[in-house]
Amino acid sequence: PPQTEAKEALPPILDRLPYDKRAPLVAISVEDHYVRVRTHKGEAVILMRLTDAMREVGQTDGLQVHRSHWVARDAVTAARREGDRAILTVSHGEDIPVSRRYVPAIKEAGFLPG
């Protein structure tokens, strides 16, 4: 049935969120021993490591942009440089820092000019 296929396509990390927050992913950020998961319907904080959270994004197209941040590609609305680093603005208006290490990856993704 089509409903079963849609359920399978959802990222596993959404199963950890309250029902009212389950929606397409925007970003995941580390806060102490927790990750803040942002979706199009809000955000929730869950106890897990960022590496484990990134494994659970399923087929969501995204990239790690900092040791503490992952973003979904389709949620990025703007990018700008600040010295050696960069800043990505996501669909909810938040700014996500990009560390120098990940600047080549966001250039390759087309967010910044090469």
C-alpha positions in Angstrom: 0.0 0.0 0.0 1.1 3.6 -0.7 0.9 4.5 3.0 3.5 1.9 3.9 5.9 3.2 1.3 5.5 6.8 2.6 6.2 5.6 6.1 9.4 3.8 5.0 10.6 7.0 3.3 10.5 9.1 6.5 13.8 9.5 8.2 14.1 7.3 11.3 15.1 10.3 13.4 11.5 11.6 13.1 10.3 8.6 15.1 12.1 10.1 18.1 10.2 13.4 17.8 6.7 14.3 19.2 4.0 13.8 16.5 3.3 17.5 16.2 7.0 18.2 15.2 7.4 15.4 12.6 8.0 17.1 9.2 10.8 17.5 6.7 14.1 18.1 8.4 15.8 21.6 8.4 18.8 21.2 10.7 20.3 19.2 13.5 22.6 20.9 16.1 24.5 19.7 19.2 23.7 21.2 22.6 25.8 19.5 25.3 24.8 15.8 25.2 21.6 16.5 23.2 20.7 17.3 19.6 18.2 19.9 18.7 16.3 18.6 15.7 14.6 21.4 13.6 11.8 20.5 11.2 9.3 22.6 9.2 6.9 22.2 12.1 9.2 23.2 14.9 12.0 21.7 17.0 12.7 19.2 19.7 15.7 18.2 21.8 16.6 14.6 22.1 19.4 12.7 23.9 21.8 11.4 21.3 25.1 12.1 19.6 25.3 14.1 16.4 26.9 11.2 14.5 24.0 9.0 15.4 21.5 11.6 14.5 23.1 12.1 11.1 22.8 8.4 10.5 19.1 8.6 11.1 18.3 11.3 8.6 17.6 8.6 6.0 17.4 9.7 2.4 17.3 13.4 3.4 19.8 15.3 1.3 22.0 17.3 3.6 25.5 17.9 4.8 27.5 18.4 7.9 28.8 22.0 7.9 30.4 22.2 11.4 31.4 19.7 14.1 28.1 20.7 15.8 25.7 21.2 12.8 24.0 19.4 10.0 21.7 21.0 7.5 19.2 19.8 4.9 20.2 21.2 1.4 16.7 22.3 0.5 16.3 24.2 3.8 19.3 26.5 3.0 17.9 29.9 1.8 21.1 32.0 1.8 24.9 31.7 2.3 27.5 34.3 3.0 31.2 34.5 3.9 32.6 35.8 7.2 36.4 35.7 6.9 37.6 32.1 6.6 34.2 30.8 7.7 30.7 31.0 6.2 27.2 31.3 7.5 24.1 29.5 6.1 20.6 30.8 6.7 18.0 28.1 6.9 14.3 28.3 6.0 13.3 29.3 9.6 15.6 32.3 9.5 18.3 30.8 11.7 21.9 31.2 10.9 24.1 28.1 11.0 27.9 28.6 11.2 30.1 26.7 8.7 33.6 26.0 9.9 36.6 26.4 7.6 36.9 22.7 7.3 33.5 22.4 5.6 33.6 25.5 3.4 34.8 23.4 0.4 31.8 21.1 0.8 29.3 24.0 0.7 31.1 25.5 -2.3 30.7 22.1 -4.0 27.0 22.0 -3.0 26.6 25.4 -4.9 25.9 27.5 -1.8 29.0 29.7 -2.3 30.9 30.7 -5.5 33.9 28.5 -6.2 
